[in-house]
Amino acid sequence: MPTAALSHQPPDDTDMATDMHLAVGEDIDVLPRIFEDAINLAILRRQLPTDVQAGVNAQYQTDRGLSFSWLGSPGDALRADLRRRLHVPDACGALIEDIVTLAEAMAFLFDTDTVGLRLRRLGDVMCPRFHCDNLPVRLVTTYHGPGCEWLPEWAVDRRGLGAPSPSKPEIVTDQYAVQRLGTGDLGLLKGSGWVGNERRGLVHRSPALGDGEQRLLLTIDPA
């Protein structure tokens, strides 16, 4: 299971994997399960290899920020642009290959020639409120820092989603139910833009950051 912010069992000993429409595993075969109607989150658990971690660490050897965006076909052009834009590029070969491989995998999985990719070093919380993305699907992985937080369906009151208002109920019905992706994990998050999933998009948010804490976040969308 993904790392939980706090350990807690769902009501009535509900099978969490079924109740949360979750697929999780340590093999790449878990990711295509996002096409199953009941699944709105597929997680590939992984530990970053040492050479990839070295490239990640290199992004913190300077005070300069990092905000990289790409829209196009994954491959050599993306590889070259990453090499131009990443800090300490000579230390980043394995990290670049990991990013390109993930972009190519997304293009293959969703049968598209184009992906939208963003790699950002974040010192502030990007999306602190629980929400649901109005897009079909997004791959999320955190190379450094805490991962994306999400809620099982049994702990969500969807009437509270959207712009905050005093008249709306709290989104989270059980504060102990918040789950978190591990650093390095790959998460495929199905949004409300996926046909047939309009009312069941995964509810998630950016994690809180401590003083001086940062994240290196990669997101990839099929385009």
C-alpha positions as semicolon CSV with decimal commas, in nm:
position;residue;x (nm);y (nm);z (nm)
1;M;0,000;0,000;0,000
2;P;0,115;0,361;-0,044
3;T;0,267;0,526;0,258
4;A;-0,005;0,665;0,483
5;A;0,021;0,999;0,655
6;L;-0,129;0,830;0,959
7;S;-0,215;0,464;1,000
8;H;-0,590;0,404;1,009
9;Q;-0,836;0,137;0,897
10;P;-1,143;0,219;0,688
11;P;-1,489;0,176;0,843
12;D;-1,617;-0,179;0,896
13;D;-1,284;-0,331;0,790
14;T;-1,358;-0,243;0,425
15;D;-1,110;-0,384;0,174
16;M;-0,913;-0,065;0,109
17;A;-0,783;-0,165;-0,235
18;T;-1,138;-0,225;-0,358
19;D;-1,293;0,074;-0,182
20;M;-1,028;0,313;-0,307
21;H;-1,029;0,192;-0,667
22;L;-0,657;0,140;-0,630
23;A;-0,404;-0,076;-0,817
24;V;-0,057;-0,096;-0,664
25;G;0,247;-0,310;-0,734
26;E;0,620;-0,328;-0,798
27;D;0,599;-0,432;-1,163
28;I;0,530;-0,213;-1,469
29;D;0,223;-0,425;-1,545
30;V;0,032;-0,242;-1,273
31;L;0,017;0,084;-1,471
32;P;-0,214;-0,037;-1,755
33;R;-0,471;-0,121;-1,490
34;I;-0,566;0,248;-1,504
35;F;-0,781;0,147;-1,804
36;E;-1,004;-0,062;-1,578
37;D;-1,330;0,120;-1,508
38;A;-1,305;0,076;-1,131
39;I;-0,945;0,202;-1,101
40;N;-0,872;0,573;-1,060
41;L;-0,517;0,538;-0,922
42;A;-0,241;0,301;-1,034
43;I;0,085;0,307;-0,836
44;L;0,418;0,152;-0,931
45;R;0,629;0,137;-0,617
46;R;1,000;0,190;-0,685
47;Q;1,327;0,296;-0,526
48;L;1,536;0,539;-0,729
49;P;1,861;0,384;-0,856
50;T;2,181;0,537;-0,722
51;D;2,275;0,700;-1,053
52;V;1,930;0,858;-1,091
53;Q;1,953;0,982;-0,732
54;A;2,289;1,144;-0,814
55;G;2,121;1,348;-1,088
56;V;1,844;1,447;-0,849
57;N;2,097;1,559;-0,589
58;A;2,274;1,769;-0,854
59;Q;1,962;1,984;-0,890
60;Y;2,020;2,107;-0,536
61;Q;2,385;2,207;-0,579
62;T;2,278;2,557;-0,682
63;D;2,035;2,816;-0,549
64;R;1,891;2,864;-0,897
65;G;1,539;2,734;-0,942
66;L;1,430;2,476;-1,195
67;S;1,111;2,494;-1,399
68;F;1,123;2,287;-1,716
69;S;0,829;2,241;-1,955
70;W;0,804;2,034;-2,270
71;L;0,528;1,970;-2,524
72;G;0,613;1,738;-2,808
73;S;0,722;1,391;-2,906
74;P;0,948;1,223;-2,647
75;G;1,288;1,116;-2,769
76;D;1,618;1,276;-2,865
77;A;1,487;1,634;-2,874
78;L;1,352;1,602;-2,520
79;R;1,676;1,438;-2,410
80;A;1,882;1,725;-2,554
81;D;1,659;1,993;-2,402
82;L;1,682;1,833;-2,058
83;R;2,059;1,827;-2,088
84;R;2,058;2,199;-2,168
85;R;1,826;2,291;-1,884
86;L;1,915;2,069;-1,590
87;H;2,176;2,181;-1,339
88;V;2,511;1,997;-1,352
89;P;2,415;1,808;-1,670
90;D;2,723;1,585;-1,660
91;A;2,582;1,425;-1,345
92;C;2,233;1,386;-1,490
93;G;2,261;1,118;-1,758
94;A;2,062;0,855;-1,567
95;L;1,801;1,108;-1,448
96;I;1,751;1,231;-1,804
97;E;1,710;0,875;-1,931
98;D;1,457;0,804;-1,657
99;I;1,249;1,109;-1,754
100;V;1,265;1,028;-2,126
101;T;1,172;0,665;-2,059
102;L;0,867;0,773;-1,858
103;A;0,763;1,015;-2,132
104;E;0,797;0,743;-2,396
105;A;0,602;0,501;-2,176
106;M;0,316;0,752;-2,143
107;A;0,309;0,807;-2,518
108;F;0,299;0,431;-2,578
109;L;0,043;0,357;-2,308
110;F;-0,201;0,621;-2,432
111;D;-0,124;0,583;-2,804
112;T;-0,015;0,942;-2,867
113;D;0,279;1,108;-3,036
114;T;0,279;1,405;-2,800
115;V;0,314;1,448;-2,426
116;G;0,314;1,750;-2,198
117;L;0,588;1,732;-1,936
118;R;0,684;1,954;-1,645
119;L;0,978;1,916;-1,407
120;R;0,985;2,165;-1,121
121;R;1,185;2,224;-0,807
122;L;0,928;2,347;-0,558
123;G;0,986;2,528;-0,231
124;D;0,620;2,621;-0,184
125;V;0,307;2,409;-0,173
126;M;0,160;2,416;-0,524
127;C;-0,194;2,284;-0,460
128;P;-0,255;2,268;-0,083
129;R;-0,631;2,206;-0,106
130;F;-0,771;1,867;-0,195
131;H;-0,906;1,876;-0,550
132;C;-0,981;1,669;-0,858
133;D;-0,809;1,746;-1,190
134;N;-1,035;1,811;-1,488
135;L;-0,818;1,609;-1,726
136;P;-0,817;1,246;-1,835
137;V;-0,498;1,119;-1,669
138;R;-0,162;1,237;-1,537
139;L;0,158;1,061;-1,437
140;V;0,308;1,204;-1,118
141;T;0,640;1,121;-0,956
142;T;0,838;1,303;-0,690
143;Y;1,215;1,260;-0,726
144;H;1,293;1,451;-0,406
145;G;1,081;1,536;-0,104
146;P;0,735;1,416;0,001
147;G;0,501;1,272;-0,260
148;C;0,149;1,362;-0,364
149;E;-0,125;1,306;-0,103
150;W;-0,460;1,149;-0,192
151;L;-0,783;1,027;-0,038
152;P;-0,970;0,697;-0,058
153;E;-1,323;0,744;-0,182
154;W;-1,477;0,651;0,153
155;A;-1,303;0,952;0,313
156;V;-1,424;1,212;0,056
157;D;-1,730;1,435;0,060
158;R;-1,733;1,554;-0,299
159;R;-1,982;1,829;-0,221
160;G;-1,689;2,019;-0,070
161;L;-1,479;2,021;-0,388
162;G;-1,426;2,333;-0,596
163;A;-1,387;2,689;-0,475
164;P;-1,405;2,705;-0,092
165;S;-1,725;2,840;0,057
166;P;-1,864;2,857;0,414
167;S;-2,170;2,669;0,292
168;K;-1,970;2,370;0,171
169;P;-1,890;2,068;0,387
170;E;-1,534;1,962;0,461
171;I;-1,387;1,753;0,181
172;V;-1,208;1,512;0,415
173;T;-1,441;1,305;0,630
174;D;-1,159;1,124;0,810
175;Q;-0,831;1,312;0,865
176;Y;-0,653;0,984;0,942
177;A;-0,730;0,848;0,593
178;V;-0,488;1,070;0,398
179;Q;-0,247;0,858;0,191
180;R;0,084;0,960;0,031
181;L;0,291;0,838;-0,262
182;G;0,648;0,750;-0,170
183;T;0,946;0,935;-0,313
184;G;1,022;0,776;-0,650
185;D;0,683;0,604;-0,683
186;L;0,501;0,642;-1,015
187;G;0,134;0,733;-0,984
188;L;-0,119;0,739;-1,268
189;L;-0,402;0,963;-1,149
190;K;-0,732;0,940;-1,336
191;G;-0,917;1,273;-1,347
192;S;-1,275;1,379;-1,414
193;G;-1,189;1,436;-1,781
194;W;-1,162;1,059;-1,838
195;V;-1,480;0,947;-2,017
196;G;-1,693;0,755;-1,770
197;N;-1,500;0,887;-1,469
198;E;-1,660;1,231;-1,450
199;R;-1,776;1,189;-1,089
200;R;-1,488;0,971;-0,962
201;G;-1,167;1,160;-1,040
202;L;-0,898;1,100;-0,779
203;V;-0,903;1,358;-0,499
204;H;-0,548;1,467;-0,416
205;R;-0,327;1,759;-0,308
206;S;0,034;1,871;-0,274
207;P;0,197;1,775;0,058
208;A;0,289;2,030;0,322
209;L;0,658;2,126;0,329
210;G;0,867;2,192;0,637
211;D;1,103;2,486;0,673
212;G;1,362;2,465;0,397
213;E;1,207;2,150;0,252
214;Q;1,172;2,121;-0,127
215;R;1,033;1,883;-0,387
216;L;1,149;1,784;-0,734
217;L;0,823;1,701;-0,909
218;L;0,767;1,550;-1,253
219;T;0,425;1,540;-1,420
220;I;0,348;1,398;-1,765
221;D;0,017;1,426;-1,952
222;P;-0,072;1,254;-2,280
223;A;-0,149;1,535;-2,527
